[in-house]
Amino acid sequence: MDTQFLLVLIIGLLTVNLLFVGVYIVLVLKEVRNSIAKLNEILETANQLTRSLAAPVITAAGTLEAFIRGMKAVRTLKARRVSEKGGQENV
């Protein structure tokens, strides 16, 4: 066999091999892109879920805090009324 023919054959095989590797890399990158898109959807859903759960918790905490402040205000008003009368009242 002629060395030039072997050289052309090897270059041709390497070219075909690089072509297959290039196509495979493109397919893998496409799959990675799809996976990242799905992961983004999952994270968006988790974000919406945490927001929807946080809103009632914040509202409940605010309601409880308002109730506690109201009770403190009532106790303060009762204490002032007792001190103004100068007597004892059941608290």
N, C-alpha and C positions, 0 to 999 in steps of 0.2 A: 504494500500500500504506500501510496505517496504521502509524505508528511503534510503537504498542503491539503490533501483530502481529509486527513485525520484532524487537522486544525479546523477546517470548515465544519466537519461533523461535530466536534466538541463545542465549537461556538454555537452551532445550531441547537444542540442539546441544552446548553446553558441558557440560550435565549428562550427556549420552550419552558424550561424549568423556572426561569424568572417570571415568565408570563403567568404560569400557574400560581406561583407564590404571590404575585401582584393581585390576581383575581381573588385569591384566598384572603389576603389582607383586606381588600375592599369589602368582602362579605363579613369578615369579623368586625370591621369598623361599623358596618351597617347594623349588625346585631348589638354592638355596644351602644349605638345611638338609640335603638329601640329600648334596650334595657334602661338606659338613663331616662328616657321619656316615661317609662312605666314607674320608675322610682320617683320621678318628679310628681306624677299623679298620686302615688301613695303618700308622699310627704304633704301634698296639698290637702288630701283628704284628712290626714292626721291633724293638720293645722286647723281645718274647719271644725273638726271634732273637738279639739281642745278649746277653741273659741266658743263653741256652742255649749260646752260644759262649764266654762269659766263664767259666762254671763249669769246663769242662775246662782252660782256660788257667790259671786260678787253681790248680786241683789239680795240674797239671803243674809250675807254678812252685814250689808248695809241696813237691812231691816232689823236685824238683831241689835246692831249698834244703836240705831234710833230708839228701839224699845228700851235698851239699857239707859240711854241718856234721858229718856222720858221718865223712867222710874227714879233716876237720880234727881231730876227736876221736881218731881212730886214730893220726894223725901225732903228736899231743901225747902220747898214751900211749906210743908207741914212743920218742919223745924222752926221756920220763921214765925209761923202762926202761933206755935206754942210759946216761943220766946216773947212775942208781942203780948200775949195774954198773961204771961207770967205764971201760968199754972202748968199742970201736968196733963197730957193728953195721951191716950193710947196710940202708939205709933205702929 
